[in-house]
Amino acid sequence: MLTAPVQIAYAVDDVFGADAVAEAIHGAVLGTGGRGLAIVERLSHRWGITPSADGGKSVWAWFDKDSFS
């Protein structure tokens, strides 16, 4: 029997603008932010950022179920 792969979608809204993401990901090792995005980038199947109308952003990611096994 064939089964479709299971994926999990996850999104988090943030009040900081999308331009803060690149700085956080590529920032200094001792920086105070961005570590969560590095984990998301490593574990997710795909991820991205959608700017919101209020100047913030929504960070979203798709994970394969097997990423957590």
C-alpha positions in Angstrom: 0.0 0.0 0.0 1.3 3.4 -0.9 0.8 6.4 1.4 1.4 10.0 0.7 4.2 11.7 2.7 2.9 13.7 5.7 4.0 17.4 6.0 3.4 19.8 8.8 2.9 23.5 8.1 3.9 26.0 10.7 3.7 29.8 10.7 4.7 32.5 13.3 3.8 36.2 13.1 6.4 38.7 14.1 6.2 42.5 14.6 9.7 43.0 13.1 10.0 43.6 9.4 11.2 41.0 6.9 14.5 42.9 6.4 15.5 41.8 9.9 15.6 38.2 8.9 18.7 38.3 6.7 20.5 40.2 9.4 19.5 37.6 12.0 20.4 34.6 9.9 23.8 36.0 8.8 24.5 38.0 11.9 27.2 37.6 14.5 27.5 34.3 16.4 27.0 36.2 19.6 24.0 38.1 18.3 20.7 38.0 20.3 18.5 36.8 17.5 18.1 34.5 14.5 19.0 31.2 16.1 15.5 29.9 15.6 15.6 30.7 11.9 18.8 28.8 11.6 17.1 25.7 13.1 14.1 26.2 10.8 16.3 26.5 7.8 18.1 23.3 8.7 15.1 21.1 9.6 12.4 22.3 7.2 11.6 21.1 3.7 11.1 24.7 2.7 10.4 28.0 4.4 9.9 31.7 3.7 8.8 35.0 4.8 5.6 36.9 4.0 5.5 40.6 4.8 2.4 41.8 6.6 0.5 45.1 6.0 1.5 46.4 9.4 5.2 46.3 8.7 5.8 42.9 10.4 6.1 39.5 8.9 4.9 35.9 9.0 7.7 33.3 8.9 6.3 30.0 7.6 7.9 26.5 7.1 7.0 23.1 5.9 8.4 20.1 7.7 8.4 16.5 6.6 6.9 14.3 9.4 10.1 12.2 9.2 12.2 15.2 10.2 11.1 14.6 13.8 11.5 10.8 14.0 
